[in-house]
Amino acid sequence: MFFDFATLPTRERYKLIVSTVVPRPVAWVVTQDADGINNAAPYSFFNALTDDPVVIAIGCGPTPEGSKKDTLQNIRNTGQFVVNLVSAENAEQMNITAIQFPPEVDELKEAGLTATPSTLIKPPRIAESPVALECETFQLIPVSHHTIVLGRVLAMHVRDDCVLDQAKNYIDTEKLNLVGRMHGRGWYARTTDRIEIPRMSPEEWAAKQGK
């Protein structure tokens, strides 16, 4: 089937893209407002883009009513945020923080999560998350009703039992037990079902072809 995005309404394009570009990692973003009130919300328009500097991207859309979400407002005002990654063990709590609470509500408290101090920035990280990235704003890019937040990663926290060798920066990725966003309103995928497909050099490919 051919789908011409130029002829489709926004909602229909959204349905097509989120049901095919899967699984997507989930950015569990913690920010603070000017009064120090914490906000936490998950975003699945998210990924890592570069390594020098390390820059991540988050697509922040509006609320159902059309206003800017608290996450984006706080990032605009403070320039700081933490991206926590979501494991299967805290996926249900992540889902609670997706509820559209009023700005004065601390989603971390509602979900029974522990806010623990970051090292370089003011917004806290989520203690229950196996990975947390302390970020500062690199660039904000308006795209229609979305804003693409580019964040420079200043530091990373990884749960101790998921670090195989700190000196060599080896991580036990499988033990992180992360989840990815799938299609629809509530589908996720585990990352424990893996296949290994080693990369090949041109010489290895030629040998495989008998050349």
Secondary structure as UniProt FT lines:
FT   HELIX           5..7
FT   HELIX           10..20
FT   STRAND          24..25
FT   STRAND          27..32
FT   TURN            34..35
FT   STRAND          38..43
FT   STRAND          46..51
FT   TURN            52..53
FT   STRAND          54..60
FT   TURN            64..65
FT   HELIX           70..78
FT   STRAND          80..84
FT   HELIX           88..90
FT   HELIX           91..97
FT   TURN            103..104
FT   HELIX           107..110
FT   TURN            111..112
FT   STRAND          115..116
FT   STRAND          125..126
FT   TURN            127..128
FT   STRAND          131..143
FT   TURN            144..145
FT   STRAND          146..158
FT   HELIX           160..162
FT   STRAND          163..165
FT   TURN            166..169
FT   STRAND          170..171
FT   HELIX           173..176
FT   STRAND          178..181
FT   TURN            184..186
FT   STRAND          188..190
FT   HELIX           202..208
FT   TURN            209..210
//
